[in-house]
């Protein structure tokens, strides 16, 4: 009786293994740095309800950046005052070269609710 039970368990385990191999494993996360041009840097800005993921974003003057914007919670946009940068979920990516050193205010550009007025951050170009 035990021989029959053991062979049934081995058969089931093999069938599960074949099934898992046939359906594939989850895809590896994509390395976003591989999409960058030579000399280009990545600046990621994430928004959630009434705040950005960083209080200050530091970038280097004269360097070209690929800026990626995403919402993790809520409907937000981003505008950088004085640089002409505007992004939203409809336009979540752009390339920009920060030419002038300084501190620039970054705020939500879509009315998102009661905390909209306090949803601010800074980009510091060094």
BAKOL-607941 format. One record per residue: x, y, z of N, C-alpha, C in turn; residue number from 1. Coordinates in Angstrom, 1 decimal, padded with zeros to 4 digits. Each point is the difference from the previous one (the first is absolute). Example, Ala and Ser with C-alpha at 12.3 -4.5 7.8 and 13.67 -1.06 7.14 Angstrom:
BEGIN
@nxx: 013.2; nyy: -005.7; nzz: 007.8; caxx: -000.9; cayy: 001.2; cazz: 000.0; cxx: 000.9; cyy: 001.2; czz: 000.0; nr: 1
@nxx: -000.4; nyy: 001.1; nzz: -000.7; caxx: 000.9; cayy: 001.1; cazz: 000.0; cxx: -000.8; cyy: 001.1; czz: 000.8; nr: 2
This chain:
BEGIN
@nxx: 000.8; nyy: -001.2; nzz: 000.0; caxx: -000.8; cayy: 001.2; cazz: 000.0; cxx: 000.9; cyy: 001.3; czz: 000.0; nr: 1
@nxx: 001.0; nyy: 000.0; nzz: 000.8; caxx: 000.9; cayy: 001.1; cazz: 000.0; cxx: 000.7; cyy: 000.3; czz: -001.3; nr: 2
@nxx: 000.3; nyy: -001.0; nzz: -000.7; caxx: 000.7; cayy: 000.1; cazz: -001.3; cxx: -000.9; cyy: 000.8; czz: -001.0; nr: 3
@nxx: -001.3; nyy: -000.4; nzz: 000.0; caxx: -000.9; cayy: 000.7; cazz: -000.9; cxx: -000.2; cyy: 001.5; czz: 000.4; nr: 4
@nxx: -000.1; nyy: 000.3; nzz: 001.3; caxx: -000.1; cayy: 001.3; cazz: 000.5; cxx: 001.2; cyy: 000.9; czz: -000.4; nr: 5
@nxx: 001.2; nyy: -000.6; nzz: 000.2; caxx: 001.2; cayy: 000.8; cazz: -000.4; cxx: 000.1; cyy: 000.3; czz: -001.5; nr: 6
@nxx: -000.4; nyy: -001.0; nzz: -000.8; caxx: 000.1; cayy: 000.2; cazz: -001.4; cxx: -001.0; cyy: 001.1; czz: -000.5; nr: 7
@nxx: -001.2; nyy: 000.0; nzz: 000.7; caxx: -001.0; cayy: 001.0; cazz: -000.4; cxx: 000.5; cyy: 001.4; czz: 000.4; nr: 8
@nxx: 000.6; nyy: 000.1; nzz: 001.2; caxx: 000.5; cayy: 001.4; cazz: 000.4; cxx: 001.1; cyy: 000.4; czz: -000.9; nr: 9
@nxx: 000.9; nyy: -000.9; nzz: -000.5; caxx: 001.1; cayy: 000.4; cazz: -000.9; cxx: -000.6; cyy: 000.4; czz: -001.3; nr: 10
@nxx: -001.0; nyy: -000.7; nzz: -000.5; caxx: -000.6; cayy: 000.4; cazz: -001.3; cxx: -000.7; cyy: 001.4; czz: 000.1; nr: 11
@nxx: -000.7; nyy: 000.2; nzz: 001.1; caxx: -000.7; cayy: 001.3; cazz: 000.2; cxx: 001.1; cyy: 001.2; czz: 000.1; nr: 12
@nxx: 001.1; nyy: -000.3; nzz: 000.7; caxx: 001.0; cayy: 001.0; cazz: 000.1; cxx: 000.6; cyy: 000.3; czz: -001.4; nr: 13
@nxx: 000.3; nyy: -001.0; nzz: -000.8; caxx: 000.5; cayy: 000.2; cazz: -001.3; cxx: -000.9; cyy: 000.7; czz: -000.9; nr: 14
@nxx: -001.3; nyy: -000.3; nzz: 000.1; caxx: -001.0; cayy: 000.7; cazz: -000.8; cxx: -000.1; cyy: 001.5; czz: 000.4; nr: 15
@nxx: 000.1; nyy: 000.3; nzz: 001.3; caxx: 000.0; cayy: 001.4; cazz: 000.4; cxx: 001.3; cyy: 000.7; czz: -000.5; nr: 16
@nxx: 001.1; nyy: -000.6; nzz: 000.0; caxx: 001.2; cayy: 000.6; cazz: -000.5; cxx: -000.1; cyy: 000.3; czz: -001.4; nr: 17
@nxx: -000.5; nyy: -001.0; nzz: -000.8; caxx: -000.2; cayy: 000.3; cazz: -001.5; cxx: -000.9; cyy: 001.1; czz: -000.2; nr: 18
@nxx: -001.1; nyy: 000.1; nzz: 000.8; caxx: -001.0; cayy: 001.1; cazz: -000.1; cxx: 000.7; cyy: 001.3; czz: 000.2; nr: 19
@nxx: 000.7; nyy: 000.1; nzz: 001.1; caxx: 000.7; cayy: 001.3; cazz: 000.4; cxx: 001.0; cyy: 000.4; czz: -001.1; nr: 20
@nxx: 000.7; nyy: -000.9; nzz: -000.6; caxx: 001.0; cayy: 000.3; cazz: -001.0; cxx: -000.7; cyy: 000.4; czz: -001.3; nr: 21
@nxx: -001.2; nyy: -000.6; nzz: -000.3; caxx: -000.7; cayy: 000.3; cazz: -001.2; cxx: -000.7; cyy: 001.4; czz: 000.1; nr: 22
@nxx: -000.4; nyy: 000.4; nzz: 001.1; caxx: -000.7; cayy: 001.3; cazz: 000.2; cxx: 001.0; cyy: 001.1; czz: 000.1; nr: 23
@nxx: 001.2; nyy: -000.3; nzz: 000.3; caxx: 001.0; cayy: 001.0; cazz: 000.1; cxx: 000.1; cyy: 000.7; czz: 001.4; nr: 24
@nxx: 001.2; nyy: 000.5; nzz: 000.3; caxx: 000.2; cayy: 000.7; cazz: 001.2; cxx: -000.3; cyy: 001.4; czz: -000.2; nr: 25
@nxx: -000.2; nyy: 000.8; nzz: 001.1; caxx: -000.2; cayy: 001.4; cazz: -000.2; cxx: 001.1; cyy: 000.7; czz: -000.7; nr: 26
@nxx: -000.3; nyy: 001.0; nzz: -000.8; caxx: 001.1; cayy: 000.7; cazz: -000.7; cxx: 000.9; cyy: 000.7; czz: 000.9; nr: 27
@nxx: 001.3; nyy: 000.1; nzz: -000.3; caxx: 000.9; cayy: 000.8; cazz: 000.8; cxx: -000.3; cyy: 001.4; czz: -000.1; nr: 28
@nxx: 000.1; nyy: 000.8; nzz: 001.0; caxx: -000.2; cayy: 001.4; cazz: 000.0; cxx: 000.9; cyy: 000.6; czz: -001.1; nr: 29
@nxx: -000.5; nyy: 001.0; nzz: -000.7; caxx: 000.7; cayy: 000.6; cazz: -001.1; cxx: 001.0; cyy: 001.0; czz: 000.6; nr: 30
@nxx: 001.2; nyy: 000.0; nzz: -000.4; caxx: 001.0; cayy: 000.9; cazz: 000.4; cxx: -000.1; cyy: 001.3; czz: -000.8; nr: 31
@nxx: -000.6; nyy: 001.1; nzz: 000.7; caxx: -000.2; cayy: 001.2; cazz: -000.7; cxx: 001.2; cyy: 000.7; czz: -000.4; nr: 32
@nxx: 001.1; nyy: -000.2; nzz: 000.6; caxx: 001.3; cayy: 000.6; cazz: -000.3; cxx: 000.5; cyy: -000.4; czz: -001.4; nr: 33
@nxx: -000.5; nyy: -001.2; nzz: -000.5; caxx: 000.4; cayy: -000.5; cazz: -001.3; cxx: -000.6; cyy: 000.9; czz: -001.1; nr: 34
@nxx: -001.1; nyy: 000.7; nzz: 000.3; caxx: -000.7; cayy: 000.8; cazz: -001.0; cxx: 000.7; cyy: 001.4; czz: -000.2; nr: 35
@nxx: 000.9; nyy: 000.3; nzz: 000.9; caxx: 000.6; cayy: 001.3; cazz: 000.0; cxx: 001.1; cyy: 000.2; czz: -001.1; nr: 36
@nxx: 000.1; nyy: 001.2; nzz: -000.5; caxx: 001.0; cayy: 000.3; cazz: -001.0; cxx: 001.3; cyy: 000.1; czz: 000.7; nr: 37
@nxx: 001.1; nyy: 000.0; nzz: -000.7; caxx: 001.3; cayy: 000.2; cazz: 000.7; cxx: 000.1; cyy: 001.4; czz: 000.6; nr: 38
@nxx: 000.4; nyy: 000.0; nzz: 001.3; caxx: 000.1; cayy: 001.3; cazz: 000.7; cxx: -001.3; cyy: 000.5; czz: 000.6; nr: 39
@nxx: -001.1; nyy: -000.7; nzz: -000.2; caxx: -001.3; cayy: 000.4; cazz: 000.5; cxx: -000.2; cyy: -000.6; czz: 001.3; nr: 40
@nxx: -000.7; nyy: 000.7; nzz: 000.9; caxx: -000.4; cayy: -000.4; cazz: 001.3; cxx: -001.5; cyy: -000.2; czz: 000.1; nr: 41
@nxx: -000.4; nyy: -000.8; nzz: 001.0; caxx: -001.5; cayy: -000.2; cazz: 000.2; cxx: -000.4; cyy: 000.8; czz: 001.3; nr: 42
@nxx: -001.1; nyy: 000.7; nzz: -000.2; caxx: -000.7; cayy: 000.7; cazz: 001.2; cxx: -001.4; cyy: -000.5; czz: 000.0; nr: 43
@nxx: -000.3; nyy: -000.7; nzz: 001.1; caxx: -001.3; cayy: -000.6; cazz: 000.2; cxx: -000.8; cyy: 000.8; czz: 001.1; nr: 44
@nxx: -001.2; nyy: 000.5; nzz: -000.4; caxx: -000.8; cayy: 000.7; cazz: 000.9; cxx: -001.3; cyy: -000.8; czz: 000.2; nr: 45
@nxx: -000.3; nyy: -000.3; nzz: 001.2; caxx: -001.2; cayy: -000.7; cazz: 000.4; cxx: -001.0; cyy: 000.8; czz: 000.8; nr: 46
@nxx: -001.2; nyy: 000.0; nzz: -000.3; caxx: -001.0; cayy: 000.8; cazz: 000.8; cxx: -001.0; cyy: -001.0; czz: 000.6; nr: 47
@nxx: -000.4; nyy: 000.3; nzz: 001.2; caxx: -001.1; cayy: -000.7; cazz: 000.7; cxx: -000.9; cyy: 001.1; czz: 000.5; nr: 48
@nxx: -001.0; nyy: -000.4; nzz: 000.8; caxx: -001.0; cayy: 001.0; cazz: 000.4; cxx: 000.7; cyy: 001.1; czz: 000.8; nr: 49
@nxx: 000.1; nyy: 001.1; nzz: -000.6; caxx: 000.4; cayy: 001.3; cazz: 000.6; cxx: 001.5; cyy: 000.1; czz: 000.4; nr: 50
@nxx: 000.8; nyy: -000.9; nzz: -000.6; caxx: 001.4; cayy: 000.2; cazz: 000.2; cxx: 000.8; cyy: -000.7; czz: -001.1; nr: 51
@nxx: 001.3; nyy: 000.5; nzz: -000.2; caxx: 000.9; cayy: -000.7; cazz: -000.9; cxx: 000.9; cyy: -000.9; czz: 000.8; nr: 52
@nxx: 000.7; nyy: -000.9; nzz: -000.7; caxx: 000.8; cayy: -001.0; cazz: 000.8; cxx: 001.2; cyy: 000.6; czz: 000.6; nr: 53
@nxx: 000.5; nyy: 001.2; nzz: -000.5; caxx: 001.2; cayy: 000.7; cazz: 000.5; cxx: -000.4; cyy: 001.5; czz: 000.3; nr: 54
@nxx: 000.6; nyy: 000.5; nzz: 001.1; caxx: -000.2; cayy: 001.4; cazz: 000.2; cxx: 000.9; cyy: 000.9; czz: -000.9; nr: 55
@nxx: 001.1; nyy: -000.6; nzz: -000.4; caxx: 001.0; cayy: 000.7; cazz: -000.9; cxx: 000.6; cyy: -001.0; czz: -001.0; nr: 56
@nxx: 000.0; nyy: 000.4; nzz: -001.2; caxx: 000.7; cayy: -000.8; cazz: -001.0; cxx: 001.2; cyy: 000.7; czz: -000.5; nr: 57
@nxx: 001.2; nyy: -000.6; nzz: 000.1; caxx: 001.2; cayy: 000.6; cazz: -000.4; cxx: 000.5; cyy: -000.5; czz: -001.3; nr: 58
@nxx: 000.3; nyy: 000.9; nzz: -000.9; caxx: 000.4; cayy: -000.3; cazz: -001.4; cxx: 001.3; cyy: 000.8; czz: -000.3; nr: 59
@nxx: 000.8; nyy: -000.4; nzz: -001.0; caxx: 001.2; cayy: 000.7; cazz: -000.4; cxx: -000.3; cyy: 000.9; czz: -001.1; nr: 60
@nxx: 000.5; nyy: 001.2; nzz: 000.1; caxx: -000.1; cayy: 001.0; cazz: -001.1; cxx: 000.7; cyy: -000.5; czz: -001.3; nr: 61
@nxx: -000.6; nyy: 000.2; nzz: -001.1; caxx: 000.6; cayy: -000.4; cazz: -001.3; cxx: -000.1; cyy: -001.4; czz: -000.3; nr: 62
@nxx: -000.7; nyy: -000.8; nzz: 000.8; caxx: -000.2; cayy: -001.4; cazz: -000.3; cxx: -001.4; cyy: -000.3; czz: -000.5; nr: 63
@nxx: -000.1; nyy: -000.8; nzz: -001.0; caxx: -001.2; cayy: -000.4; cazz: -000.6; cxx: -000.7; cyy: -001.1; czz: 000.8; nr: 64
@nxx: -001.3; nyy: 000.2; nzz: 000.4; caxx: -000.7; cayy: -001.0; cazz: 000.8; cxx: -001.2; cyy: -000.5; czz: -000.7; nr: 65
@nxx: -000.3; nyy: -001.3; nzz: 000.2; caxx: -001.2; cayy: -000.5; cazz: -000.4; cxx: -000.9; cyy: 000.0; czz: 001.3; nr: 66
@nxx: -001.1; nyy: 000.8; nzz: -000.1; caxx: -000.8; cayy: 000.2; cazz: 001.2; cxx: -001.2; cyy: -001.0; czz: -000.2; nr: 67
@nxx: -000.3; nyy: -000.8; nzz: 001.1; caxx: -001.1; cayy: -000.9; cazz: 000.0; cxx: -000.9; cyy: 000.4; czz: 001.1; nr: 68
@nxx: -001.3; nyy: 000.2; nzz: -000.3; caxx: -001.0; cayy: 000.4; cazz: 001.0; cxx: -001.0; cyy: -001.1; czz: 000.2; nr: 69
@nxx: -000.4; nyy: -000.3; nzz: 001.2; caxx: -001.0; cayy: -001.0; cazz: 000.2; cxx: -000.9; cyy: 000.4; czz: 001.3; nr: 70
@nxx: -001.2; nyy: -000.4; nzz: -000.1; caxx: -001.0; cayy: 000.1; cazz: 001.1; cxx: -000.1; cyy: -001.4; czz: 000.7; nr: 71
@nxx: 000.2; nyy: 000.0; nzz: 001.3; caxx: -000.2; cayy: -001.3; cazz: 000.7; cxx: -001.3; cyy: 000.0; czz: 000.7; nr: 72
@nxx: -000.6; nyy: 001.2; nzz: 000.2; caxx: -001.3; cayy: 000.1; cazz: 000.6; cxx: -000.6; cyy: 001.3; czz: -000.3; nr: 73
@nxx: -001.2; nyy: 000.1; nzz: -000.7; caxx: -000.6; cayy: 001.2; cazz: -000.3; cxx: 000.3; cyy: 000.4; czz: -001.4; nr: 74
@nxx: -000.6; nyy: 001.2; nzz: -000.4; caxx: 000.3; cayy: 000.5; cazz: -001.4; cxx: 000.7; cyy: 001.3; czz: 000.2; nr: 75
@nxx: 001.3; nyy: 000.0; nzz: -000.4; caxx: 000.9; cayy: 001.2; cazz: 000.2; cxx: 000.7; cyy: 000.3; czz: -001.3; nr: 76
@nxx: 000.6; nyy: 001.2; nzz: 000.0; caxx: 000.9; cayy: 000.4; cazz: -001.1; cxx: 001.1; cyy: 000.7; czz: 000.7; nr: 77
@nxx: 001.0; nyy: 000.4; nzz: -000.8; caxx: 001.1; cayy: 000.7; cazz: 000.6; cxx: 000.4; cyy: 001.2; czz: -001.0; nr: 78
@nxx: 000.3; nyy: 001.1; nzz: 000.6; caxx: 000.4; cayy: 001.2; cazz: -000.7; cxx: 001.3; cyy: 000.5; czz: 000.7; nr: 79
@nxx: 001.0; nyy: 000.4; nzz: -000.7; caxx: 001.2; cayy: 000.6; cazz: 000.6; cxx: 000.0; cyy: 001.4; czz: -000.4; nr: 80
@nxx: -000.2; nyy: 000.9; nzz: 000.9; caxx: -000.1; cayy: 001.5; cazz: -000.3; cxx: 001.3; cyy: 000.5; czz: -000.4; nr: 81
@nxx: 000.1; nyy: 000.7; nzz: -001.1; caxx: 001.2; cayy: 000.6; cazz: -000.5; cxx: 000.7; cyy: -000.8; czz: -001.0; nr: 82
@nxx: -000.3; nyy: -001.3; nzz: -000.2; caxx: 000.6; cayy: -000.8; cazz: -000.9; cxx: -000.9; cyy: -000.5; czz: -001.2; nr: 83
@nxx: -001.3; nyy: 000.2; nzz: 000.2; caxx: -000.9; cayy: -000.4; cazz: -001.1; cxx: -000.2; cyy: -001.5; czz: 000.0; nr: 84
@nxx: 000.2; nyy: -000.7; nzz: 001.0; caxx: -000.2; cayy: -001.4; cazz: 000.1; cxx: -001.4; cyy: -000.3; czz: 000.5; nr: 85
@nxx: -000.8; nyy: -000.7; nzz: -000.8; caxx: -001.3; cayy: -000.5; cazz: 000.5; cxx: -000.2; cyy: -001.4; czz: -000.4; nr: 86
@nxx: -000.4; nyy: -000.8; nzz: 001.0; caxx: -000.2; cayy: -001.5; cazz: -000.3; cxx: -001.3; cyy: -000.4; czz: 000.7; nr: 87
@nxx: -000.6; nyy: -001.1; nzz: -000.6; caxx: -001.2; cayy: -000.6; cazz: 000.6; cxx: 000.0; cyy: -001.5; czz: -000.4; nr: 88
@nxx: -001.0; nyy: -000.7; nzz: 000.4; caxx: -000.1; cayy: -001.4; cazz: -000.4; cxx: -000.1; cyy: -000.2; czz: -001.5; nr: 89
@nxx: -000.5; nyy: 001.1; nzz: -000.7; caxx: -000.1; cayy: -000.1; cazz: -001.5; cxx: 001.4; cyy: 000.3; czz: -000.6; nr: 90
@nxx: 000.8; nyy: 000.7; nzz: 000.6; caxx: 001.4; cayy: 000.3; cazz: -000.5; cxx: 001.0; cyy: -000.3; czz: 001.2; nr: 91
@nxx: 000.2; nyy: -001.3; nzz: 000.3; caxx: 000.8; cayy: -000.3; cazz: 001.2; cxx: 001.5; cyy: 000.0; czz: -000.2; nr: 92
@nxx: 000.5; nyy: 000.4; nzz: -001.2; caxx: 001.5; cayy: -000.2; cazz: -000.2; cxx: 000.4; cyy: 001.2; czz: -000.9; nr: 93
@nxx: 001.2; nyy: 000.5; nzz: 000.3; caxx: 000.6; cayy: 001.0; cazz: -001.0; cxx: 001.5; cyy: 000.1; czz: 000.3; nr: 94
@nxx: 000.7; nyy: 000.6; nzz: -001.0; caxx: 001.4; cayy: 000.3; cazz: 000.2; cxx: 000.2; cyy: 001.4; czz: 000.2; nr: 95
@nxx: 000.9; nyy: 000.4; nzz: 000.9; caxx: 000.2; cayy: 001.4; cazz: 000.3; cxx: 001.5; cyy: 000.2; czz: 000.5; nr: 96
@nxx: 000.6; nyy: 001.1; nzz: -000.5; caxx: 001.3; cayy: 000.3; cazz: 000.5; cxx: -000.1; cyy: 001.3; czz: 000.9; nr: 97
@nxx: 000.4; nyy: -000.2; nzz: 001.3; caxx: -000.1; cayy: 001.1; cazz: 001.0; cxx: 001.3; cyy: 000.9; czz: -000.3; nr: 98
@nxx: -000.2; nyy: 001.2; nzz: -000.6; caxx: 001.1; cayy: 000.8; cazz: -000.3; cxx: 000.4; cyy: 001.0; czz: 001.1; nr: 99
@nxx: -001.0; nyy: 000.6; nzz: 000.7; caxx: 000.3; cayy: 001.0; cazz: 001.0; cxx: -000.1; cyy: -000.5; czz: 001.4; nr: 100
@nxx: 001.1; nyy: 000.1; nzz: 000.7; caxx: 000.0; cayy: -000.4; cazz: 001.5; cxx: -001.0; cyy: 000.9; czz: 000.7; nr: 101
@nxx: -000.6; nyy: -000.6; nzz: 001.0; caxx: -001.0; cayy: 000.7; cazz: 000.9; cxx: -001.0; cyy: -001.0; czz: 000.6; nr: 102
@nxx: -000.9; nyy: 000.6; nzz: 000.7; caxx: -001.1; cayy: -000.8; cazz: 000.7; cxx: -001.3; cyy: 000.3; czz: -000.7; nr: 103
@nxx: -000.7; nyy: -001.0; nzz: -000.4; caxx: -001.3; cayy: 000.2; cazz: -000.7; cxx: -001.1; cyy: -000.7; czz: 000.7; nr: 104
@nxx: -001.1; nyy: 000.7; nzz: 000.1; caxx: -001.2; cayy: -000.7; cazz: 000.7; cxx: -000.7; cyy: -000.9; czz: -000.9; nr: 105
@nxx: -000.3; nyy: -001.2; nzz: 000.5; caxx: -000.7; cayy: -001.0; cazz: -000.7; cxx: -001.4; cyy: -000.2; czz: 000.8; nr: 106
@nxx: -001.1; nyy: 000.1; nzz: -000.8; caxx: -001.3; cayy: -000.2; cazz: 000.7; cxx: -000.9; cyy: -000.8; czz: -000.9; nr: 107
@nxx: -001.1; nyy: -000.4; nzz: 000.7; caxx: -001.0; cayy: -000.8; cazz: -000.8; cxx: -000.8; cyy: 000.9; czz: -000.9; nr: 108
@nxx: -000.2; nyy: -000.4; nzz: -001.2; caxx: -000.6; cayy: 000.9; cazz: -001.0; cxx: -001.5; cyy: -000.4; czz: -000.3; nr: 109
@nxx: -000.5; nyy: -001.1; nzz: 000.7; caxx: -001.4; cayy: -000.4; cazz: -000.2; cxx: -000.6; cyy: 000.1; czz: 001.4; nr: 110
@nxx: -001.2; nyy: 000.7; nzz: 000.0; caxx: -000.7; cayy: 000.1; cazz: 001.3; cxx: -000.4; cyy: -001.3; czz: 000.5; nr: 111
@nxx: 000.6; nyy: -000.4; nzz: 001.1; caxx: -000.1; cayy: -001.4; cazz: 000.5; cxx: -000.7; cyy: -000.1; czz: 001.3; nr: 112
@nxx: -000.5; nyy: 001.1; nzz: 000.6; caxx: -000.8; cayy: -000.1; cazz: 001.2; cxx: 000.5; cyy: 001.0; czz: 001.1; nr: 113
@nxx: -000.4; nyy: -000.3; nzz: 001.2; caxx: 000.3; cayy: 001.0; cazz: 001.1; cxx: 001.5; cyy: 000.2; czz: 000.3; nr: 114
@nxx: 000.8; nyy: -000.9; nzz: -000.3; caxx: 001.5; cayy: 000.2; cazz: 000.3; cxx: 000.7; cyy: 000.5; czz: -001.2; nr: 115
@nxx: -000.6; nyy: 000.4; nzz: -001.1; caxx: 000.6; cayy: 000.4; cazz: -001.2; cxx: 001.0; cyy: 001.2; czz: 000.2; nr: 116
@nxx: -000.5; nyy: 001.0; nzz: 000.8; caxx: 000.8; cayy: 001.2; cazz: 000.2; cxx: 001.4; cyy: -000.3; czz: 000.7; nr: 117
@nxx: 000.1; nyy: -001.0; nzz: 000.8; caxx: 001.2; cayy: -000.3; cazz: 000.7; cxx: 000.9; cyy: -001.1; czz: -000.7; nr: 118
@nxx: -000.5; nyy: -000.4; nzz: -001.2; caxx: 000.8; cayy: -001.0; cazz: -000.7; cxx: 001.1; cyy: 000.6; czz: -000.8; nr: 119
@nxx: 001.1; nyy: 000.2; nzz: 000.6; caxx: 001.2; cayy: 000.7; cazz: -000.5; cxx: 001.3; cyy: -000.7; czz: 000.3; nr: 120
@nxx: 001.0; nyy: 000.2; nzz: -000.9; caxx: 001.3; cayy: -000.5; cazz: 000.2; cxx: 000.9; cyy: 001.0; czz: -000.7; nr: 121
@nxx: 001.3; nyy: -000.4; nzz: -000.1; caxx: 001.0; cayy: 000.9; cazz: -000.6; cxx: 000.9; cyy: -000.9; czz: -000.9; nr: 122
@nxx: 000.5; nyy: 000.7; nzz: -001.1; caxx: 001.1; cayy: -000.6; cazz: -000.8; cxx: 001.1; cyy: 001.0; czz: 000.2; nr: 123
@nxx: 001.1; nyy: -000.6; nzz: 000.5; caxx: 001.2; cayy: 000.8; cazz: 000.2; cxx: 001.0; cyy: -000.4; czz: -001.1; nr: 124
@nxx: 000.4; nyy: 001.0; nzz: -000.8; caxx: 000.9; cayy: -000.2; cazz: -001.1; cxx: 001.4; cyy: 000.5; czz: 000.5; nr: 125
@nxx: 000.9; nyy: -000.9; nzz: 000.1; caxx: 001.3; cayy: 000.3; cazz: 000.6; cxx: 001.1; cyy: 000.1; czz: -001.1; nr: 126
